Amino acid sequence: MKSANRRCKQCRKKVPAESAFVTQLRAFCSFECLQQFTKSEQGRKTIAKSYLAETRERKQKLKTKSDYLKEAQAAFNAYVRARDKDDACISCGNYVLDDQIGGGWDAGHYRSTGSAPHLRFNLHNCHKQCVKCNRFLSGNVAEYRKGLIHKIGIEKVDALEAMNAVESIGKKEEYLIRIKKIFTKKKQKVLQSKM
């Protein structure tokens, strides 16, 4: 099978594929054309873009399940804070200013991710909560339950409390990548609708 001719990226001459000087970037007819291309503005941009793509790919390959879980959780939490943007804290009912050091809001889980990892990405289990209640009052669970009953109803709260699983969901990286994509898109839609 005869290989197709290619054009030199620098001088645009047709060069037979077997005699072309091929790099990851492009094909060149000679080493001199390659040097000229790398010194040009377009060449520098192409090299930088290629380098960034390679770096991104290498970082992606080095990610562990823990990294994927952190990214998915961050996307989920950002969606919950955006969804409940106009609501008060589910536990204490206070409105806190967002410009506090470290931010004023968390996405607090009713049943913690440690005790109920299968409910980590359950939207009924997670609501906007002030930093004071979530971090310093250990979730303020008694008041959280009252606020949750008011928000979603006693039947759903009872169902949430009864949900027990032997093992947690989300053990595969593909699942966590999908969760991140879904909640990133949902957050963008929520923010656009509230503008």
Rosetta constraint file for C-alpha pairs under 8 A:
AtomPair CA 3 CA 16 HARMONIC 7.85 0.50
AtomPair CA 3 CA 17 HARMONIC 6.10 0.50
AtomPair CA 3 CA 18 HARMONIC 7.49 0.50
AtomPair CA 4 CA 16 HARMONIC 6.97 0.50
AtomPair CA 4 CA 17 HARMONIC 6.02 0.50
AtomPair CA 5 CA 14 HARMONIC 6.33 0.50
AtomPair CA 5 CA 15 HARMONIC 5.64 0.50
AtomPair CA 5 CA 16 HARMONIC 4.48 0.50
AtomPair CA 5 CA 17 HARMONIC 5.03 0.50
AtomPair CA 6 CA 14 HARMONIC 5.63 0.50
AtomPair CA 6 CA 15 HARMONIC 5.40 0.50
AtomPair CA 6 CA 16 HARMONIC 6.31 0.50
AtomPair CA 6 CA 17 HARMONIC 5.91 0.50
AtomPair CA 6 CA 20 HARMONIC 7.61 0.50
AtomPair CA 6 CA 27 HARMONIC 7.09 0.50
AtomPair CA 7 CA 12 HARMONIC 5.15 0.50
AtomPair CA 7 CA 13 HARMONIC 5.37 0.50
AtomPair CA 7 CA 14 HARMONIC 4.45 0.50
AtomPair CA 7 CA 15 HARMONIC 5.81 0.50
AtomPair CA 7 CA 27 HARMONIC 6.97 0.50
AtomPair CA 7 CA 28 HARMONIC 7.30 0.50
AtomPair CA 7 CA 29 HARMONIC 7.85 0.50
AtomPair CA 8 CA 12 HARMONIC 4.60 0.50
AtomPair CA 8 CA 13 HARMONIC 5.43 0.50
AtomPair CA 8 CA 14 HARMONIC 6.48 0.50
AtomPair CA 8 CA 15 HARMONIC 6.75 0.50
AtomPair CA 8 CA 20 HARMONIC 7.93 0.50
AtomPair CA 8 CA 26 HARMONIC 7.87 0.50
AtomPair CA 8 CA 27 HARMONIC 5.55 0.50
AtomPair CA 8 CA 28 HARMONIC 4.27 0.50
AtomPair CA 8 CA 29 HARMONIC 5.34 0.50
AtomPair CA 8 CA 33 HARMONIC 7.84 0.50
AtomPair CA 9 CA 26 HARMONIC 6.36 0.50
AtomPair CA 9 CA 27 HARMONIC 6.10 0.50
AtomPair CA 9 CA 28 HARMONIC 5.76 0.50
AtomPair CA 9 CA 33 HARMONIC 7.98 0.50
AtomPair CA 9 CA 37 HARMONIC 7.63 0.50
AtomPair CA 10 CA 28 HARMONIC 6.89 0.50
AtomPair CA 10 CA 33 HARMONIC 5.65 0.50
AtomPair CA 10 CA 34 HARMONIC 7.15 0.50
AtomPair CA 10 CA 36 HARMONIC 7.27 0.50
AtomPair CA 10 CA 37 HARMONIC 5.77 0.50
AtomPair CA 11 CA 33 HARMONIC 6.99 0.50
AtomPair CA 13 CA 29 HARMONIC 7.46 0.50
AtomPair CA 15 CA 19 HARMONIC 6.88 0.50
AtomPair CA 15 CA 20 HARMONIC 5.96 0.50
AtomPair CA 15 CA 29 HARMONIC 6.07 0.50
AtomPair CA 16 CA 20 HARMONIC 6.21 0.50
AtomPair CA 19 CA 29 HARMONIC 7.50 0.50
AtomPair CA 20 CA 27 HARMONIC 6.21 0.50
AtomPair CA 20 CA 28 HARMONIC 5.83 0.50
AtomPair CA 20 CA 29 HARMONIC 5.16 0.50
AtomPair CA 20 CA 30 HARMONIC 7.32 0.50
AtomPair CA 21 CA 27 HARMONIC 5.73 0.50
AtomPair CA 21 CA 28 HARMONIC 4.93 0.50
AtomPair CA 21 CA 29 HARMONIC 5.70 0.50
AtomPair CA 21 CA 30 HARMONIC 6.02 0.50
AtomPair CA 21 CA 31 HARMONIC 7.06 0.50
AtomPair CA 22 CA 26 HARMONIC 6.09 0.50
AtomPair CA 22 CA 27 HARMONIC 4.29 0.50
AtomPair CA 22 CA 28 HARMONIC 6.07 0.50
AtomPair CA 23 CA 27 HARMONIC 6.17 0.50
AtomPair CA 23 CA 28 HARMONIC 7.97 0.50
AtomPair CA 25 CA 46 HARMONIC 7.31 0.50
AtomPair CA 25 CA 47 HARMONIC 7.17 0.50
AtomPair CA 25 CA 50 HARMONIC 7.30 0.50
AtomPair CA 28 CA 33 HARMONIC 6.23 0.50
AtomPair CA 28 CA 34 HARMONIC 6.01 0.50
AtomPair CA 29 CA 33 HARMONIC 6.70 0.50
AtomPair CA 30 CA 34 HARMONIC 6.59 0.50
AtomPair CA 31 CA 35 HARMONIC 6.29 0.50
AtomPair CA 32 CA 36 HARMONIC 6.26 0.50
AtomPair CA 33 CA 37 HARMONIC 6.09 0.50
AtomPair CA 34 CA 38 HARMONIC 6.27 0.50
AtomPair CA 35 CA 39 HARMONIC 6.37 0.50
AtomPair CA 36 CA 40 HARMONIC 6.39 0.50
AtomPair CA 37 CA 42 HARMONIC 7.50 0.50
AtomPair CA 37 CA 43 HARMONIC 5.06 0.50
AtomPair CA 38 CA 42 HARMONIC 7.97 0.50
AtomPair CA 38 CA 43 HARMONIC 4.55 0.50
AtomPair CA 38 CA 44 HARMONIC 5.79 0.50
AtomPair CA 38 CA 47 HARMONIC 7.62 0.50
AtomPair CA 39 CA 43 HARMONIC 6.40 0.50
AtomPair CA 39 CA 44 HARMONIC 6.70 0.50
AtomPair CA 40 CA 44 HARMONIC 6.30 0.50
AtomPair CA 41 CA 45 HARMONIC 6.30 0.50
AtomPair CA 42 CA 46 HARMONIC 6.12 0.50
AtomPair CA 43 CA 47 HARMONIC 6.08 0.50
AtomPair CA 44 CA 48 HARMONIC 6.07 0.50
AtomPair CA 45 CA 49 HARMONIC 6.07 0.50
AtomPair CA 46 CA 50 HARMONIC 6.09 0.50
AtomPair CA 47 CA 51 HARMONIC 6.04 0.50
AtomPair CA 48 CA 52 HARMONIC 6.17 0.50
AtomPair CA 49 CA 53 HARMONIC 6.22 0.50
AtomPair CA 50 CA 54 HARMONIC 6.18 0.50
AtomPair CA 51 CA 55 HARMONIC 6.12 0.50
AtomPair CA 52 CA 56 HARMONIC 6.05 0.50
AtomPair CA 53 CA 57 HARMONIC 6.13 0.50
AtomPair CA 54 CA 58 HARMONIC 6.12 0.50
AtomPair CA 55 CA 59 HARMONIC 6.13 0.50
AtomPair CA 56 CA 60 HARMONIC 6.13 0.50
AtomPair CA 57 CA 61 HARMONIC 6.33 0.50
AtomPair CA 58 CA 62 HARMONIC 6.39 0.50
AtomPair CA 59 CA 63 HARMONIC 6.45 0.50
AtomPair CA 63 CA 67 HARMONIC 5.78 0.50
AtomPair CA 63 CA 68 HARMONIC 7.03 0.50
AtomPair CA 64 CA 68 HARMONIC 6.56 0.50
AtomPair CA 65 CA 69 HARMONIC 6.09 0.50
AtomPair CA 65 CA 171 HARMONIC 7.75 0.50
AtomPair CA 65 CA 172 HARMONIC 7.50 0.50
AtomPair CA 65 CA 173 HARMONIC 6.02 0.50
AtomPair CA 66 CA 70 HARMONIC 6.18 0.50
AtomPair CA 67 CA 71 HARMONIC 6.32 0.50
AtomPair CA 68 CA 72 HARMONIC 6.12 0.50
AtomPair CA 68 CA 173 HARMONIC 6.38 0.50
AtomPair CA 68 CA 176 HARMONIC 5.95 0.50
AtomPair CA 68 CA 177 HARMONIC 6.66 0.50
AtomPair CA 69 CA 73 HARMONIC 5.98 0.50
AtomPair CA 69 CA 176 HARMONIC 6.10 0.50
AtomPair CA 70 CA 74 HARMONIC 6.05 0.50
AtomPair CA 71 CA 75 HARMONIC 6.26 0.50
AtomPair CA 71 CA 180 HARMONIC 6.58 0.50
AtomPair CA 72 CA 76 HARMONIC 6.15 0.50
AtomPair CA 72 CA 176 HARMONIC 5.68 0.50
AtomPair CA 72 CA 177 HARMONIC 6.72 0.50
AtomPair CA 72 CA 179 HARMONIC 5.81 0.50
AtomPair CA 72 CA 180 HARMONIC 4.32 0.50
AtomPair CA 73 CA 77 HARMONIC 6.01 0.50
AtomPair CA 73 CA 120 HARMONIC 8.00 0.50
AtomPair CA 73 CA 121 HARMONIC 7.66 0.50
AtomPair CA 73 CA 180 HARMONIC 7.52 0.50
AtomPair CA 74 CA 78 HARMONIC 6.07 0.50
AtomPair CA 75 CA 79 HARMONIC 6.26 0.50
AtomPair CA 75 CA 180 HARMONIC 5.47 0.50
AtomPair CA 75 CA 181 HARMONIC 7.99 0.50
AtomPair CA 75 CA 183 HARMONIC 5.68 0.50
AtomPair CA 75 CA 184 HARMONIC 5.62 0.50
AtomPair CA 76 CA 80 HARMONIC 6.35 0.50
AtomPair CA 76 CA 121 HARMONIC 6.90 0.50
AtomPair CA 76 CA 179 HARMONIC 7.65 0.50
AtomPair CA 76 CA 180 HARMONIC 6.95 0.50
AtomPair CA 76 CA 183 HARMONIC 5.45 0.50
AtomPair CA 76 CA 184 HARMONIC 7.52 0.50
AtomPair CA 77 CA 81 HARMONIC 6.26 0.50
AtomPair CA 77 CA 106 HARMONIC 7.58 0.50
AtomPair CA 77 CA 107 HARMONIC 5.25 0.50
AtomPair CA 78 CA 82 HARMONIC 6.19 0.50
AtomPair CA 78 CA 107 HARMONIC 7.60 0.50
AtomPair CA 78 CA 187 HARMONIC 7.00 0.50
AtomPair CA 79 CA 83 HARMONIC 5.95 0.50
AtomPair CA 79 CA 183 HARMONIC 5.98 0.50
AtomPair CA 79 CA 184 HARMONIC 6.95 0.50
AtomPair CA 79 CA 186 HARMONIC 6.65 0.50
AtomPair CA 79 CA 187 HARMONIC 4.56 0.50
AtomPair CA 79 CA 190 HARMONIC 8.00 0.50
AtomPair CA 80 CA 84 HARMONIC 6.12 0.50
AtomPair CA 80 CA 107 HARMONIC 6.12 0.50
AtomPair CA 80 CA 123 HARMONIC 7.71 0.50
AtomPair CA 80 CA 126 HARMONIC 7.09 0.50
AtomPair CA 80 CA 127 HARMONIC 6.12 0.50
AtomPair CA 80 CA 128 HARMONIC 6.48 0.50
AtomPair CA 80 CA 187 HARMONIC 7.98 0.50
AtomPair CA 81 CA 85 HARMONIC 5.71 0.50
AtomPair CA 81 CA 105 HARMONIC 7.31 0.50
AtomPair CA 81 CA 106 HARMONIC 7.03 0.50
AtomPair CA 81 CA 107 HARMONIC 6.01 0.50
AtomPair CA 81 CA 127 HARMONIC 7.34 0.50
AtomPair CA 81 CA 128 HARMONIC 5.47 0.50
AtomPair CA 82 CA 187 HARMONIC 6.30 0.50
AtomPair CA 82 CA 190 HARMONIC 6.65 0.50
AtomPair CA 82 CA 191 HARMONIC 6.60 0.50
AtomPair CA 83 CA 187 HARMONIC 7.34 0.50
AtomPair CA 83 CA 190 HARMONIC 6.30 0.50
AtomPair CA 84 CA 127 HARMONIC 7.00 0.50
AtomPair CA 84 CA 128 HARMONIC 5.83 0.50
AtomPair CA 85 CA 128 HARMONIC 7.69 0.50
AtomPair CA 87 CA 95 HARMONIC 7.93 0.50
AtomPair CA 87 CA 128 HARMONIC 7.55 0.50
AtomPair CA 88 CA 93 HARMONIC 5.04 0.50
AtomPair CA 88 CA 94 HARMONIC 5.48 0.50
AtomPair CA 88 CA 95 HARMONIC 5.12 0.50
AtomPair CA 88 CA 128 HARMONIC 7.57 0.50
AtomPair CA 88 CA 129 HARMONIC 7.73 0.50
AtomPair CA 89 CA 93 HARMONIC 4.67 0.50
AtomPair CA 89 CA 94 HARMONIC 5.51 0.50
AtomPair CA 89 CA 95 HARMONIC 6.49 0.50
AtomPair CA 89 CA 128 HARMONIC 5.90 0.50
AtomPair CA 89 CA 129 HARMONIC 4.52 0.50
AtomPair CA 89 CA 130 HARMONIC 5.48 0.50
AtomPair CA 90 CA 127 HARMONIC 6.72 0.50
AtomPair CA 90 CA 128 HARMONIC 6.33 0.50
AtomPair CA 90 CA 129 HARMONIC 5.61 0.50
AtomPair CA 90 CA 143 HARMONIC 7.86 0.50
AtomPair CA 90 CA 144 HARMONIC 5.79 0.50
AtomPair CA 90 CA 147 HARMONIC 5.20 0.50
AtomPair CA 90 CA 148 HARMONIC 6.88 0.50
AtomPair CA 91 CA 129 HARMONIC 6.69 0.50
AtomPair CA 91 CA 133 HARMONIC 6.85 0.50
AtomPair CA 91 CA 139 HARMONIC 8.00 0.50
AtomPair CA 91 CA 140 HARMONIC 6.34 0.50
AtomPair CA 91 CA 141 HARMONIC 7.49 0.50
AtomPair CA 91 CA 143 HARMONIC 4.78 0.50
AtomPair CA 91 CA 144 HARMONIC 4.16 0.50
AtomPair CA 91 CA 145 HARMONIC 7.64 0.50
AtomPair CA 91 CA 146 HARMONIC 7.52 0.50
AtomPair CA 91 CA 147 HARMONIC 5.83 0.50
AtomPair CA 92 CA 133 HARMONIC 7.33 0.50
AtomPair CA 92 CA 143 HARMONIC 6.66 0.50
AtomPair CA 92 CA 144 HARMONIC 7.71 0.50
AtomPair CA 94 CA 130 HARMONIC 7.89 0.50
AtomPair CA 96 CA 104 HARMONIC 5.86 0.50
AtomPair CA 96 CA 105 HARMONIC 7.61 0.50
AtomPair CA 96 CA 130 HARMONIC 6.94 0.50
AtomPair CA 97 CA 104 HARMONIC 5.97 0.50
AtomPair CA 98 CA 103 HARMONIC 5.32 0.50
AtomPair CA 98 CA 104 HARMONIC 4.72 0.50
AtomPair CA 98 CA 105 HARMONIC 6.97 0.50
AtomPair CA 99 CA 103 HARMONIC 5.92 0.50
AtomPair CA 99 CA 104 HARMONIC 6.84 0.50
AtomPair CA 100 CA 104 HARMONIC 5.52 0.50
AtomPair CA 103 CA 131 HARMONIC 7.86 0.50
AtomPair CA 104 CA 130 HARMONIC 5.90 0.50
AtomPair CA 104 CA 131 HARMONIC 5.76 0.50
AtomPair CA 105 CA 128 HARMONIC 6.54 0.50
AtomPair CA 105 CA 129 HARMONIC 5.75 0.50
AtomPair CA 105 CA 130 HARMONIC 4.62 0.50
AtomPair CA 105 CA 131 HARMONIC 5.45 0.50
AtomPair CA 106 CA 128 HARMONIC 5.92 0.50
AtomPair CA 106 CA 129 HARMONIC 5.29 0.50
AtomPair CA 106 CA 130 HARMONIC 5.92 0.50
AtomPair CA 106 CA 131 HARMONIC 5.84 0.50
AtomPair CA 106 CA 134 HARMONIC 7.01 0.50
AtomPair CA 107 CA 126 HARMONIC 6.17 0.50
AtomPair CA 107 CA 127 HARMONIC 5.46 0.50
AtomPair CA 107 CA 128 HARMONIC 4.78 0.50
AtomPair CA 107 CA 129 HARMONIC 5.86 0.50
AtomPair CA 108 CA 126 HARMONIC 5.49 0.50
AtomPair CA 108 CA 127 HARMONIC 5.55 0.50
AtomPair CA 108 CA 128 HARMONIC 6.03 0.50
AtomPair CA 108 CA 129 HARMONIC 5.37 0.50
AtomPair CA 108 CA 134 HARMONIC 5.96 0.50
AtomPair CA 108 CA 139 HARMONIC 6.85 0.50
AtomPair CA 109 CA 113 HARMONIC 7.17 0.50
AtomPair CA 109 CA 120 HARMONIC 7.72 0.50
AtomPair CA 109 CA 125 HARMONIC 5.51 0.50
AtomPair CA 109 CA 126 HARMONIC 4.33 0.50
AtomPair CA 109 CA 127 HARMONIC 6.63 0.50
AtomPair CA 109 CA 139 HARMONIC 7.61 0.50
AtomPair CA 110 CA 125 HARMONIC 5.31 0.50
AtomPair CA 110 CA 126 HARMONIC 6.16 0.50
AtomPair CA 110 CA 127 HARMONIC 7.96 0.50
AtomPair CA 110 CA 139 HARMONIC 7.33 0.50
AtomPair CA 110 CA 141 HARMONIC 6.72 0.50
AtomPair CA 110 CA 144 HARMONIC 6.78 0.50
AtomPair CA 110 CA 145 HARMONIC 7.43 0.50
AtomPair CA 111 CA 115 HARMONIC 6.80 0.50
AtomPair CA 111 CA 116 HARMONIC 6.05 0.50
AtomPair CA 111 CA 119 HARMONIC 7.45 0.50
AtomPair CA 111 CA 125 HARMONIC 6.55 0.50
AtomPair CA 111 CA 161 HARMONIC 7.81 0.50
AtomPair CA 112 CA 116 HARMONIC 5.86 0.50
AtomPair CA 112 CA 117 HARMONIC 7.39 0.50
AtomPair CA 112 CA 120 HARMONIC 7.67 0.50
AtomPair CA 113 CA 117 HARMONIC 4.50 0.50
AtomPair CA 113 CA 118 HARMONIC 7.68 0.50
AtomPair CA 113 CA 119 HARMONIC 6.89 0.50
AtomPair CA 113 CA 120 HARMONIC 5.32 0.50
AtomPair CA 116 CA 120 HARMONIC 7.09 0.50
AtomPair CA 116 CA 164 HARMONIC 7.34 0.50
AtomPair CA 116 CA 165 HARMONIC 7.89 0.50
AtomPair CA 116 CA 168 HARMONIC 7.80 0.50
AtomPair CA 117 CA 167 HARMONIC 7.97 0.50
AtomPair CA 117 CA 168 HARMONIC 5.30 0.50
AtomPair CA 117 CA 169 HARMONIC 7.44 0.50
AtomPair CA 118 CA 164 HARMONIC 7.83 0.50
AtomPair CA 118 CA 165 HARMONIC 6.54 0.50
AtomPair CA 118 CA 167 HARMONIC 7.09 0.50
AtomPair CA 118 CA 168 HARMONIC 4.31 0.50
AtomPair CA 118 CA 169 HARMONIC 5.32 0.50
AtomPair CA 119 CA 125 HARMONIC 6.69 0.50
AtomPair CA 120 CA 125 HARMONIC 7.71 0.50
AtomPair CA 121 CA 125 HARMONIC 7.90 0.50
AtomPair CA 121 CA 126 HARMONIC 7.90 0.50
AtomPair CA 122 CA 126 HARMONIC 6.75 0.50
AtomPair CA 123 CA 127 HARMONIC 7.57 0.50
AtomPair CA 124 CA 152 HARMONIC 7.55 0.50
AtomPair CA 124 CA 156 HARMONIC 7.88 0.50
AtomPair CA 124 CA 160 HARMONIC 7.69 0.50
AtomPair CA 125 CA 160 HARMONIC 7.16 0.50
AtomPair CA 129 CA 133 HARMONIC 6.70 0.50
AtomPair CA 129 CA 134 HARMONIC 6.23 0.50
AtomPair CA 130 CA 134 HARMONIC 6.21 0.50
AtomPair CA 131 CA 135 HARMONIC 5.55 0.50
AtomPair CA 131 CA 136 HARMONIC 7.21 0.50
AtomPair CA 132 CA 136 HARMONIC 5.07 0.50
AtomPair CA 132 CA 137 HARMONIC 6.38 0.50
AtomPair CA 133 CA 137 HARMONIC 4.81 0.50
AtomPair CA 133 CA 138 HARMONIC 6.64 0.50
AtomPair CA 133 CA 139 HARMONIC 5.29 0.50
AtomPair CA 133 CA 140 HARMONIC 5.33 0.50
AtomPair CA 134 CA 138 HARMONIC 5.55 0.50
AtomPair CA 134 CA 139 HARMONIC 3.99 0.50
AtomPair CA 134 CA 140 HARMONIC 6.60 0.50
AtomPair CA 135 CA 139 HARMONIC 6.46 0.50
AtomPair CA 139 CA 144 HARMONIC 7.36 0.50
AtomPair CA 140 CA 144 HARMONIC 5.98 0.50
AtomPair CA 141 CA 145 HARMONIC 6.05 0.50
AtomPair CA 142 CA 146 HARMONIC 6.72 0.50
AtomPair CA 143 CA 147 HARMONIC 6.29 0.50
AtomPair CA 144 CA 148 HARMONIC 5.95 0.50
AtomPair CA 145 CA 149 HARMONIC 6.10 0.50
AtomPair CA 145 CA 157 HARMONIC 7.79 0.50
AtomPair CA 146 CA 150 HARMONIC 6.33 0.50
AtomPair CA 147 CA 151 HARMONIC 6.13 0.50
AtomPair CA 148 CA 152 HARMONIC 5.88 0.50
AtomPair CA 148 CA 153 HARMONIC 7.08 0.50
AtomPair CA 148 CA 157 HARMONIC 7.00 0.50
AtomPair CA 149 CA 153 HARMONIC 4.49 0.50
AtomPair CA 149 CA 154 HARMONIC 5.03 0.50
AtomPair CA 149 CA 157 HARMONIC 6.33 0.50
AtomPair CA 150 CA 154 HARMONIC 7.89 0.50
AtomPair CA 152 CA 156 HARMONIC 6.36 0.50
AtomPair CA 152 CA 157 HARMONIC 7.23 0.50
AtomPair CA 153 CA 157 HARMONIC 6.48 0.50
AtomPair CA 154 CA 158 HARMONIC 6.04 0.50
AtomPair CA 155 CA 159 HARMONIC 6.19 0.50
AtomPair CA 156 CA 160 HARMONIC 6.03 0.50
AtomPair CA 157 CA 161 HARMONIC 6.18 0.50
AtomPair CA 158 CA 162 HARMONIC 6.14 0.50
AtomPair CA 159 CA 163 HARMONIC 6.21 0.50
AtomPair CA 170 CA 175 HARMONIC 5.86 0.50
AtomPair CA 170 CA 176 HARMONIC 6.18 0.50
AtomPair CA 171 CA 175 HARMONIC 7.49 0.50
AtomPair CA 171 CA 176 HARMONIC 7.92 0.50
AtomPair CA 172 CA 176 HARMONIC 6.66 0.50
AtomPair CA 173 CA 177 HARMONIC 6.13 0.50
AtomPair CA 174 CA 178 HARMONIC 6.17 0.50
AtomPair CA 175 CA 179 HARMONIC 6.20 0.50
AtomPair CA 176 CA 180 HARMONIC 6.22 0.50
AtomPair CA 177 CA 181 HARMONIC 6.35 0.50
AtomPair CA 178 CA 182 HARMONIC 6.12 0.50
AtomPair CA 179 CA 183 HARMONIC 6.18 0.50
AtomPair CA 180 CA 184 HARMONIC 6.00 0.50
AtomPair CA 181 CA 185 HARMONIC 6.23 0.50
AtomPair CA 182 CA 186 HARMONIC 6.19 0.50
AtomPair CA 183 CA 187 HARMONIC 5.95 0.50
AtomPair CA 184 CA 188 HARMONIC 6.40 0.50
AtomPair CA 185 CA 189 HARMONIC 6.32 0.50
AtomPair CA 186 CA 190 HARMONIC 6.20 0.50
AtomPair CA 187 CA 191 HARMONIC 6.13 0.50
AtomPair CA 188 CA 192 HARMONIC 6.14 0.50
AtomPair CA 189 CA 193 HARMONIC 6.13 0.50
AtomPair CA 190 CA 194 HARMONIC 6.26 0.50
AtomPair CA 191 CA 195 HARMONIC 6.53 0.50
